[in-house]
Amino acid sequence: MKRIGGLALVAVCIGVLSNCAAPLGLSARDNGNNSGGFSNFSGDMSGGGSVDSGVAEATATKVRESQASSSESRAGGGVLPPLGEFDRTEPGFQVFDPCTAEAQSAFRNLGLLFTGEINRETGFRSCRFEALERDGSKASVSIESRDYSVTEIRSAFPNGTEAELGGGEVIYLVEESLIANATCTGYVETVEGSISLSWTNLSSANSIKGNCKNVERVIRAVI
């Protein structure tokens, strides 16, 4: 994340060796002053009779009820939060942390070894893993969560493909181009932010399609 003149210039950085893009629509946000159609709730809801306060409180309540309903209808046995939409402007909203001990244990059971690299920032979490491939090579795996919707990510990377999960939900797959045939990233949207898993392997014995299959395999196992 870069800061220019006190504003955060937010960039969508995807994958272990991937490029970093600041697409249209992913605007800087700071202290509640947004551009690009984003709007935050006022931090002060104590006005009681204030129209703005009442609207913000009613909207926040509606979002909480919607997320609770989504949790009841979509919650599964996986480590990830329920699939569904989220509202980053809701007071107290935090993205899912894929680096907790519980999450690490779930990923370890799928053959991912935690490397100890953790990054926690406002609206963003990431951690790194390694996976041993059948040919003996090692893949580098990055699991991240962020407060951008999959719709915004699709706008930034429009050439992705979809893998169906059922119930109208999909994994959005992007074959990254910085290094050809090296990294595949899959995205799903949950009630605690969008979660991505990037699988990078530079071995000539592995294909980008194989990397994408590994991405699908892991995501399907933890939702």
C-alpha positions in Angstrom: 0.0 0.0 0.0 1.4 3.4 -1.0 0.5 6.7 0.6 0.5 9.9 -1.4 -0.5 13.1 0.3 -2.0 11.3 3.3 -4.3 9.2 1.1 -3.9 5.5 0.7 -3.5 4.5 -2.9 -4.8 1.0 -2.7 -3.5 -1.5 -5.2 -4.8 -5.0 -5.8 -1.6 -7.1 -5.4 -2.3 -10.7 -6.3 -0.1 -13.8 -6.2 3.4 -14.5 -5.1 5.2 -13.3 -8.2 2.4 -11.3 -9.7 2.0 -7.7 -10.8 0.3 -5.0 -8.8 -2.5 -3.2 -10.4 -4.5 -0.1 -9.4 -7.6 -0.5 -11.5 -10.3 1.9 -12.1 -13.0 1.7 -9.4 -10.6 0.7 -6.7 -10.2 4.2 -5.3 -8.2 5.5 -2.3 -10.1 5.7 1.0 -9.0 7.7 4.0 -10.9 9.0 7.1 -14.3 8.2 5.5 -13.7 10.4 2.4 -14.3 8.2 -0.6 -14.3 8.5 -4.3 -15.4 6.1 -7.0 -18.9 5.6 -5.5 -17.8 4.3 -2.2 -19.4 5.7 1.0 -18.7 5.1 4.6 -21.1 5.4 7.6 -20.5 8.3 9.9 -18.6 7.3 13.0 -21.0 9.3 15.2 -24.5 7.8 15.6 -25.3 9.6 18.8 -27.5 12.3 17.2 -30.7 10.4 17.7 -32.8 12.8 15.7 -30.3 13.2 12.9 -31.6 11.9 9.5 -28.0 10.9 8.5 -27.5 9.0 11.8 -30.9 7.2 11.4 -30.2 6.2 7.9 -26.7 4.9 8.8 -28.0 3.0 11.8 -30.8 1.4 9.8 -28.5 0.5 6.9 -26.0 -1.1 9.3 -28.8 -3.1 11.0 -30.0 -4.3 7.6 -26.4 -5.4 6.7 -26.0 -7.3 10.0 -29.3 -9.1 9.5 -28.4 -10.0 5.9 -25.1 -11.4 7.0 -26.7 -13.3 9.8 -29.2 -14.8 7.4 -26.4 -15.7 5.0 -24.4 -17.4 7.8 -27.4 -19.5 8.7 -28.1 -20.6 5.1 -24.5 -21.0 3.8 -22.4 -22.0 6.7 -20.5 -25.3 6.2 -17.9 -27.3 7.9 -15.0 -25.5 6.3 -12.6 -23.0 7.9 -13.6 -20.1 5.6 -16.5 -17.8 6.5 -19.9 -18.4 4.7 -19.9 -17.4 1.1 -21.8 -14.2 0.4 -21.6 -10.4 0.1 -20.1 -8.1 2.7 -20.2 -4.3 3.5 -16.8 -2.9 4.3 -18.4 0.3 5.5 -20.3 -1.4 8.4 -18.9 -0.3 11.7 -16.6 -2.9 13.2 -16.2 -4.8 9.9 -13.0 -6.9 9.7 -11.7 -9.2 7.0 -11.2 -12.9 7.7 -7.8 -13.8 9.0 -6.5 -16.9 7.1 -3.4 -17.0 9.3 -4.9 -18.1 12.6 -3.8 -21.4 14.2 -7.2 -23.0 13.2 -6.8 -21.9 9.6 -3.1 -23.1 9.4 -4.2 -26.5 10.7 -6.8 -26.8 8.0 -4.4 -25.9 5.3 -1.7 -28.2 6.7 -4.1 -31.1 6.4 -4.3 -30.3 2.7 -0.5 -30.4 2.3 0.3 -26.7 2.7 3.2 -26.0 5.1 3.1 -22.6 6.8 6.3 -20.6 6.2 5.8 -18.0 9.0 5.2 -15.0 6.7 2.2 -13.1 7.9 1.0 -9.6 6.9 -1.9 -7.9 8.7 -3.1 -4.5 7.7 -6.4 -2.7 7.8 -8.6 -4.4 5.2 -6.0 -7.0 4.3 -4.5 -10.2 5.7 -2.0 -12.6 4.1 0.1 -15.6 4.9 2.5 -17.8 2.9 2.7 -21.6 2.5 4.7 -24.1 0.6 3.4 -27.3 -1.1 5.4 -30.3 -2.3 4.4 -31.2 -5.9 4.4 -34.8 -7.3 7.5 -34.1 -9.3 9.4 -33.1 -6.2 9.2 -29.3 -6.9 7.9 -26.8 -4.4 5.0 -24.5 -5.0 4.6 -21.2 -3.3 1.1 -20.6 -2.0 -0.3 -17.2 -0.9 -3.6 -17.0 0.9 -5.1 -13.5 1.4 -8.2 -11.7 2.4 -9.1 -8.1 1.4 -12.0 -5.7 1.7 -12.6 -5.5 -2.1 -15.5 -7.4 -3.7 -15.0 -10.0 -6.4 -17.0 -7.7 -8.7 -14.2 -5.1 -8.3 -11.6 -7.8 -8.8 -13.3 -8.9 -12.0 -13.2 -5.3 -13.3 -9.5 -5.2 -12.6 -8.8 -8.6 -14.2 -11.6 -9.2 -16.7 -10.1 -12.2 -18.5 -10.6 -14.7 -15.7 -12.7 -17.9 -15.8 -15.2 -19.4 -13.4 -15.4 -22.7 -11.6 -18.8 -23.4 -10.2 -19.3 -24.2 -6.5 -23.1 -24.6 -6.6 -25.8 -22.4 -5.3 -24.8 -19.7 -7.8 -21.4 -19.2 -6.2 -18.2 -19.5 -8.2 -14.4 -19.4 -7.8 -13.1 -16.7 -10.1 -9.8 -17.9 -11.5 -7.1 -15.6 -13.0 -4.0 -16.9 -14.8 -1.4 -14.2 -14.1 0.8 -12.9 -16.8 3.9 -11.4 -15.1 5.7 -14.8 -15.5 4.0 -17.0 -18.1 2.4 -20.3 -16.9 3.6 -19.7 -13.3 0.7 -18.4 -11.1 -3.0 -19.1 -10.9 -5.1 -17.2 -8.4 -8.7 -18.1 -7.3 -11.1 -15.7 -5.6 -14.3 -16.3 -3.5 -16.4 -13.7 -1.8 -17.4 -14.3 1.8 -19.3 -12.3 4.5 -15.8 -11.4 5.9 -14.3 -10.1 2.7 -12.9 -11.6 -0.6 -10.4 -14.5 -0.1 -7.8 -15.4 -2.7 -5.4 -18.3 -3.0 -2.5 -18.0 -5.4 -0.5 -21.1 -6.5 2.9 -20.5 -8.1 5.2 -23.1 -9.5 8.1 -22.4 -11.9 8.9 -26.0 -12.6 8.6 -26.9 -16.3 6.9 -30.2 -15.3 3.9 -28.3 -14.1 1.3 -26.4 -16.1 -0.8 -23.3 -15.3 -3.9 -25.5 -15.6 -2.4 -27.8 -12.9 -1.9 -24.8 -10.7 -5.5 -23.7 -11.2 -6.7 -27.3 -10.3 -4.7 -27.1 -7.1 -6.3 -23.7 -6.3 -9.7 -25.2 -6.9 -8.9 -28.3 -4.8 -7.9 -26.3 -1.7 -10.7 -23.7 -1.9 -13.4 -26.4 -2.3 -11.9 -28.2 0.7 -12.1 -25.3 3.1 -15.5 -23.7 2.3 
